[in-house]
Structures are given as structure tokens and as C-alpha cells.
């Protein structure tokens, strides 16, 4: 019986419809973007966003060799929450950016005294000094596109509610001063941060790497992916198992290809350990728990709501201040009529 390693399922790349459409749209938008623009690529967890970044980077670099040109038209940095207690540290992130742009002060290797002295100097440097060095380095390297992956981690910047928005605005300013296009990539929670950053909204272009929904057309596309996985696994899986259970696989993954990959990898690993074929019993044994599935579905529902919600009647949106009420106009030089109290026609404030 031919059984490919379980890792093959996880590593295989399937250019399915949702991913291909998102890639084409993103590439077109990025090639037409101007310096200072912000492009947001968003989608559910495990949807293929990291692979999308990799392919976009390869296309945008267009064969550039840093060793020959000294230029870095595209750099990509992950927004890691590496601060104390899992917080997002803007200084640590700036250092990661300097490393990605290959700044000389972060490219020294070894344990000699010079390297240790330089490291101590960097540690004592203020964030504003590091920011200035970063802006100069970005210009010097000719950076055209800056990808920030896992950008939703800015939510952990501080306990202050406006801190994530301040970080976003800071990134936008960096794009303007360095003359580059900022590409923010993340899961749905990043939408709430962007929504509360008014300075980002005017220059933001949105690209959605979506899941497969419950419509018949979407289920048919999902079935094609199940068939591709089944063919790749060969004799390790029961014939027609995945295709015949497409609806079940779709429901237990919310239509996310990354979750399907992870599930199949787990089930196939157990099949190899037990020296048997992958069957429905193993799928049920390794499926995601109801509680985890519920949390993921809630995040997806909220993200799609933020993406697609719109006013019920856009034509009634007020774009200017309402007009002030008109004052009644009477005849000039004539006072308005007034009712006087009985027996008091000559007194009071009504006398002229």
C-alpha cells in the first residue's frame, strides 16, 4: 500500500478559487498603489494569507538580487507581541524592521567586545532615534512595499483603548515619510482596530481572502479541494471518503482550507500510526471540538459583518451640517402681536 508522508498533505499547495482571486486583486492593487497608500489583506485564520504574502513578494521583487543591487524593494515583518507579559512592543518591532532592512548596526555577528558595545548602545537608544534610523534605512534600501503580517497583534500594544489605533497611525506616517506602500495583513480582529483609526480609512484599500460559504456554488468549489487532497493522499485514505463527506468537512471547518489541511494532517498521522487507511472514524476522532469551532465561527461572523455591513439607505447619509431653522419674518418696524393680561393693558414689558 502506497502511503505518502503525512506532512505532504500539509505542505501541498492548492491554488483554489478564493486564494487565486485574492492574489490577482492584491497584485493589481499593489502595482497601482501610490506611496503612502495602505492595503489591508484580511481573512480568517489559516486561510493562506502567509502564502499569499510569499507569492506577492516574489512577484513584486521581480528577480531583484540584494547582493547585486543592494536594494530591498519588498520587506516583510511579523508583528510579534514580544513585549513583557505578551504585550506588543513598538520598540521591539522597530528593531525587527531594522533587522529586516539589513541596517548595519544590526548585522554584526560574533561575541567580540565591539559587537557587545554596539548591542548595548542599541538597547539604550530611544525609540525616536531608532525610528529616524529606520526611515533613512527604508529610503536607502529603496523599499517600495512593507508587509506587516499578523497585524492583529497590535491589539496588545497597551491597556489604553487608543493604543492600537496610535500604532496604526504611526505605521501610516512611516509609509508616507519613507515613500512606500504599507500592506497590513491579519485575521479579522484587525478590522476593529482599522475601524477606529480615522486616519487610515481614507487611504485604505481592502482585500478579502474569504472562506467558502454555504451557497451551492461555494460547496462545489470546496468539493474540488477535497478531491485534490484525496488524490494527493492516494491509498492512505478510503476511496471517495472526502468527496462524499464534503458537507460534513465544510461544516466542521467553517469552509476554511487551512483548518481542513490541519484536520487531515492529524487524521492521516493517526492512520499511519495505526497502519490503517484514513476513514470516517478517524475524521470524527480528530475533528475540532464544538467549543473551538464555535469561537472560530463567531470571529468569522463578526469579521464578515464588519466587512460587508452598510447603511440600509445610503442615499440618506448626511454629509454636511443640517441647515439652521429659519426665523419667522414679519413686517419691518411692526412689533409682533402680544396678548396682555386682563386689567394690565398699559403696564409691563409690552410698553414702547
C-alpha positions as MATLAB code, in Angstrom:
seq = 'XXXXXXXXXXXXXXXXXXXXXXXXXXXXXXXXXXXXXXXXXXXXXXXXXXXXXXXXXXXXXXXXXXXXXXXXXXXXXXXXXXXXXXXXXXXXXXXXXXXXXXXXXXXXXXXXXXXXXXXXXXXXXXXXXXXXXXXXXXXXXXXXXXXXXXXXXXXXXXXXXXXXXXXXXXXXXXXXXXXXXXXXXXXXXXXXXXXXXXXXXXXXXXXXXXXXXXXXXXXXXXXXXXXXXXXXXXXXXXXXXXXXXXXXXXXXXXXXXXXXXXXXXXXXXXXXXXXXXXXXXXXXXXXXXXXXXXXXXXXXXXXXXXXXXXXXXXXXXXXXXXXXXXXXXXXXXXXXXXXXXXXXXXXXXXXX';
ca = [
       0.000    0.000    0.000;
       1.436    3.414   -1.048;
       1.256    5.919    1.776;
       2.911    9.318    1.356;
       4.239   11.011    4.491;
       1.536   12.791    6.456;
       3.380   16.079    6.057;
       2.736   16.048    2.295;
      -0.905   16.970    2.872;
       0.025   19.982    4.966;
       2.725   21.181    2.587;
       0.913   20.759   -0.719;
      -0.232   23.992   -2.322;
      -3.641   24.212   -3.927;
      -4.412   27.378   -5.871;
      -8.133   27.299   -5.189;
     -10.596   29.921   -6.370;
     -10.753   32.156   -3.286;
      -6.960   32.305   -2.980;
      -6.425   32.913   -6.702;
      -8.973   35.740   -6.790;
      -7.430   37.402   -3.736;
      -3.941   37.106   -5.232;
      -4.971   38.673   -8.547;
      -6.770   41.529   -6.829;
      -3.921   42.171   -4.392;
      -1.268   42.173   -7.105;
      -3.274   44.580   -9.267;
      -3.943   46.931   -6.346;
      -0.312   46.905   -5.193;
       1.139   47.611   -8.619;
      -1.167   50.633   -8.955;
      -0.740   51.909   -5.378;
       0.986   55.190   -4.577;
       3.475   55.958   -1.828;
       1.663   56.371    1.467;
      -1.231   54.104    0.500;
      -2.398   51.383    2.879;
      -3.558   47.997    1.604;
      -5.248   45.659    4.079;
      -5.404   41.931    3.336;
      -7.715   40.210    5.777;
      -9.252   36.786    6.183;
      -9.956   34.028    8.693;
      -7.139   32.211   10.452;
      -5.405   29.527    8.376;
      -6.826   30.891    5.110;
      -3.478   31.100    3.289;
      -2.538   34.720    3.988;
       1.134   33.946    4.680;
       1.438   32.061    1.413;
      -0.249   34.999   -0.306;
       2.438   37.313    1.087;
       5.183   34.975   -0.132;
       3.829   34.853   -3.689;
       3.157   38.599   -3.828;
       6.660   39.295   -2.582;
       8.172   37.043   -5.225;
       6.236   38.771   -7.998;
       6.887   42.307   -6.752;
      10.638   41.735   -6.326;
      10.769   40.762   -9.998;
      14.087   38.930   -9.726;
      15.879   41.580   -7.662;
      19.110   40.265   -6.101;
      20.153   42.166   -2.979;
      23.769   41.011   -3.277;
      23.980   42.721   -6.657;
      21.798   45.805   -6.245;
      21.875   46.493   -2.502;
      18.145   47.202   -2.775;
      15.192   45.620   -0.987;
      12.026   46.569   -2.872;
       9.898   44.374   -0.591;
      10.331   43.534    3.082;
       8.046   41.526    5.337;
       7.959   41.595    9.132;
       5.666   39.759   11.509;
       4.023   41.828   14.239;
       5.087   39.674   17.176;
       3.776   40.548   20.644;
       7.201   40.011   22.215;
       6.989   42.609   24.967;
       6.629   41.997   28.708;
       3.647   39.818   29.622;
       2.828   39.238   25.963;
       2.384   42.912   25.121;
       3.139   44.341   21.699;
       6.319   46.413   21.985;
       6.706   49.156   19.385;
      10.432   49.440   20.133;
      10.971   45.707   19.651;
       9.012   45.902   16.410;
      11.149   48.796   15.183;
      14.246   46.693   15.844;
      12.721   43.859   13.823;
      12.136   46.292   10.972;
      15.740   47.492   11.147;
      16.894   43.896   11.007;
      14.644   43.154    8.014;
      16.014   46.151    6.139;
      19.543   44.934    6.976;
      20.660   48.019    8.848;
      24.438   47.846    9.522;
      24.068   48.305   13.266;
      22.027   45.076   13.470;
      24.112   42.958   11.110;
      27.186   42.402   13.304;
      27.900   38.794   14.246;
      30.141   37.351   16.921;
      30.762   37.837   20.626;
      33.619   40.313   20.493;
      33.687   43.467   22.572;
      32.749   45.675   19.614;
      29.563   43.719   18.978;
      28.587   43.776   22.654;
      29.217   47.515   22.827;
      27.046   48.090   19.767;
      24.279   45.923   21.219;
      24.307   47.896   24.465;
      24.166   51.140   22.516;
      21.150   49.944   20.561;
      19.421   48.858   23.770;
      19.915   52.344   25.256;
      18.714   54.118   22.115;
      15.358   55.823   22.368;
      12.527   54.731   20.131;
      12.524   58.063   18.289;
      16.206   57.646   17.373;
      15.545   54.116   16.125;
      12.572   55.401   14.131;
      14.701   58.018   12.401;
      17.318   55.391   11.578;
      14.568   53.161   10.182;
      13.169   55.888    7.923;
      16.611   56.585    6.476;
      17.288   52.859    6.006;
      13.982   52.288    4.202;
      14.802   55.054    1.743;
      18.391   53.872    1.314;
      17.273   50.299    0.531;
      14.658   51.509   -1.926;
      11.829   49.772   -0.099;
       8.641   50.065   -2.119;
       6.377   47.674   -0.175;
       6.316   46.936    3.552;
       4.274   43.863    4.531;
       3.274   43.530    8.187;
       1.955   40.023    8.864;
      -0.191   39.044   11.870;
      -1.007   42.724   12.305;
      -3.895   41.931   14.671;
      -1.295   41.616   17.442;
      -1.266   45.420   17.765;
      -4.350   44.904   19.942;
      -1.902   44.049   22.727;
       0.047   47.303   22.422;
      -1.273   48.696   25.705;
      -4.213   48.563   28.073;
      -5.227   52.003   26.812;
      -8.054   51.696   24.294;
      -6.470   54.076   21.772;
      -3.007   52.463   21.793;
      -3.612   50.065   18.852;
      -5.016   52.925   16.770;
      -1.964   55.043   17.597;
       0.314   52.247   16.381;
      -1.647   52.001   13.126;
      -1.444   55.742   12.576;
       2.290   55.569   13.256;
       2.682   52.903   10.560;
       0.722   55.074    8.128;
       3.016   58.016    8.857;
       6.025   55.759    8.294;
       4.662   54.831    4.870;
       4.283   58.495    3.969;
       7.676   59.674    5.213;
       9.535   56.691    3.713;
       7.603   56.825    0.447;
       6.355   53.236    0.462;
       3.130   51.234    0.320;
       2.060   49.721    3.639;
       0.465   46.270    3.398;
      -1.282   45.238    6.617;
      -2.123   41.528    6.734;
      -4.054   39.855    9.509;
      -7.074   37.992   10.805;
     -10.466   39.621   11.268;
      -9.755   41.315   14.641;
      -7.560   43.820   12.788;
     -10.715   45.287   11.235;
     -11.875   46.710   14.564;
      -8.541   48.483   15.011;
      -8.673   49.908   11.491;
     -12.254   50.991   12.002;
     -11.200   53.095   14.987;
      -8.275   54.689   13.117;
      -9.852   57.503   11.058;
      -6.511   58.490    9.520;
      -6.212   55.012    7.993;
      -9.667   54.877    6.453;
      -9.137   57.485    3.756;
      -6.078   55.777    2.283;
      -7.001   52.123    2.898;
      -7.790   49.559    0.207;
      -9.428   46.352    1.419;
      -8.771   42.846    0.057;
     -10.635   39.872    1.492;
      -9.232   36.339    1.361;
     -12.534   34.729    2.214;
     -13.610   31.270    3.282;
     -16.036   29.115    1.318;
     -19.609   29.882    2.308;
     -22.695   27.692    2.423;
     -24.036   28.573   -1.041;
     -24.238   25.699   -3.527;
     -21.552   27.186   -5.764;
     -19.200   27.557   -2.796;
     -19.773   23.977   -1.669;
     -18.955   22.729   -5.169;
     -15.640   24.611   -5.100;
     -14.916   23.198   -1.655;
     -15.609   19.707   -3.014;
     -12.943   20.224   -5.693;
     -10.401   20.935   -2.959;
     -11.467   17.821   -1.042;
     -10.954   15.798   -4.217;
      -7.461   17.278   -4.683;
      -6.481   16.323   -1.126;
      -7.898   12.849   -1.592;
      -5.915   12.309   -4.776;
      -2.727   13.527   -3.093;
      -3.127   11.046   -0.225;
      -3.543    8.096   -2.573;
      -4.217    4.758   -0.887;
      -3.815    6.292    2.579;
      -7.467    7.329    2.525;
     -10.611    5.349    1.758;
     -11.774    5.887   -1.797;
     -14.181    8.830   -2.202;
     -14.213    9.462    1.566;
     -13.578   13.205    1.454;
     -15.724   13.996   -1.576;
     -18.703   12.052   -0.230;
     -18.410   13.914    3.091;
     -17.845   17.390    1.635;
     -20.759   18.931    3.538;
     -19.538   17.461    6.825;
     -15.963   18.659    6.234;
     -17.227   22.108    5.299;
     -19.345   22.457    8.429;
     -16.544   21.328   10.750;
     -14.026   23.775    9.248;
     -16.276   26.793    8.596;
     -15.180   26.487    4.969;
     -11.542   27.368    5.779;
      -8.959   25.458    3.735;
      -6.234   25.881    6.350;
      -8.390   24.256    9.020;
      -9.185   21.421    6.626;
      -5.469   20.863    5.993;
      -4.699   20.763    9.694;
      -7.532   18.321   10.354;
      -6.473   15.960    7.567;
      -2.852   16.083    8.694;
      -3.844   14.993   12.204;
      -6.144   12.232   10.985;
      -3.606   10.942    8.473;
      -0.898   10.846   11.138;
      -3.080    8.603   13.308;
      -3.841    6.422   10.294;
      -0.111    5.883    9.756;
       0.450    5.115   13.429;
      -2.337    2.521   13.381;
      -1.268    1.176    9.982;
      -4.711    1.693    8.510;
      -6.478    3.862    5.978;
      -7.960    7.210    6.886;
     -11.675    6.651    7.415;
     -14.683    8.440    8.867;
     -13.907    7.138   12.356;
     -10.503    8.863   12.338;
     -12.027   12.061   10.986;
     -14.531   12.110   13.840;
     -11.802   11.308   16.355;
      -9.606   14.222   15.254;
     -12.198   16.867   14.414;
     -12.181   20.222   16.170;
     -14.116   20.476   19.420;
     -17.509   22.164   19.367;
     -16.294   24.957   21.654;
     -13.295   25.756   19.439;
     -15.450   25.654   16.335;
     -17.951   27.998   17.955;
     -15.262   30.563   18.803;
     -13.847   30.455   15.280;
     -17.296   30.809   13.736;
     -18.020   33.806   15.981;
     -14.800   35.523   14.891;
     -15.591   34.861   11.235;
     -19.176   36.102   11.583;
     -18.024   39.309   13.272;
     -15.303   39.866   10.682;
     -17.665   39.391    7.769;
     -20.158   41.719    9.432;
     -17.531   44.452    9.695;
     -16.517   43.912    6.076;
     -19.942   43.868    4.491;
     -22.170   45.907    6.796;
     -23.558   49.070    5.218;
     -26.352   51.554    5.944;
     -29.825   50.384    4.955;
     -30.408   53.513    2.872;
     -27.093   55.080    1.799;
     -28.909   57.915   -0.005;
     -29.988   59.272    3.363;
     -26.460   59.608    4.729;
     -25.921   63.197    5.889;
     -22.630   64.562    4.529;
     -22.974   68.154    5.762;
     -24.271   70.017    8.785;
     -28.073   70.327    8.905;
     -29.460   73.716    7.917;
     -30.376   76.045   10.766;
     -34.126   76.574   11.277;
     -35.472   79.670    9.539;
     -36.550   82.568   11.713;
     -40.069   83.873   11.112;
     -40.066   87.071    9.085;
     -42.599   89.809    9.898;
     -43.291   93.275    8.515;
     -40.473   95.752    9.174;
     -40.881   98.239   12.028;
     -44.015   96.467   13.320;
     -43.849   94.581   16.582;
     -45.318   91.125   16.865;
     -48.832   90.872   18.353;
     -48.953   90.135   22.075;
     -51.710   89.009   24.420;
     -51.959   91.141   27.585;
     -53.391   90.046   30.886;
     -56.811   91.348   31.795;
     -56.632   94.742   33.508;
     -52.963   95.278   32.659;
     -53.051   96.680   29.109;
     -50.887   99.737   29.822;
     -48.167   98.274   32.044;
     -45.405   95.622   31.891;
     -42.746   94.890   29.356;
     -45.123   95.454   26.441;
     -44.930   99.296   26.644;
     -42.950  101.070   23.950;
];
